[in-house]
């Protein structure tokens, strides 16, 4: 029960791990966008999040590729081992400028790095300022390869699994190109290069971007179809419970739970049987139970409605 004028005298700060916390706490649960977690979200929700790879640099229409040396241009670079690419031919000035921008960026993603070429300061040489397109840079023991701006971005491709085939995928090979990688192989990567049909440019505005592979996001940043209690429970850090204080007020004459009685939850139909229910929903369940079965149903229903207005 929230703190109010009737119970504030009995409020205490509790750090017990069993203390009920508000559902808003779930919003800030951290989720790492790695392959294991992408597969876990799929298994829990039945949705199809993927890290999309091998998008053509110029898009489906082979549009002209803008040089990364143009001021204000944002580009993405995949981070690879040194031996997996070849240094692109360029003069010393251009190499030094691009390598400086790549090193100085505050982007700490371990898979890709997004940079914006500065509007002021040094620039690439005139010979390369406009002509560079596909570029690989060797820096130390790493290679930075320029890629499509959404390469290794994590998107929700659930839309593309609908029966009406809104993404105009080639379904002639039997296995569904979006369903198959996760369903059959537990593969969190969608290889766009392997698709016979091109659809990215047409569908991008309809697809929900979740983040980049390697990013850490909050539970609240997930699409609605993935923001489920089971997902929050899967990624909630149980080891941190009880380490922070929670204001506990309770209701008048309320007594503490007796752990010796075992797990206990409220349930509308089963009449206070031991059930597995989200603790955050207990108050709502009690409201519903009383509203449906108590003699003063009208008063209880009004109390419920008012609680939604002023909570």
Order of alpha helices (4+ residues) and beta strands (2+ residues): beta-beta-alpha-beta-beta-alpha-beta-beta-beta-beta-alpha-beta-alpha-beta-beta-alpha-beta-alpha-alpha
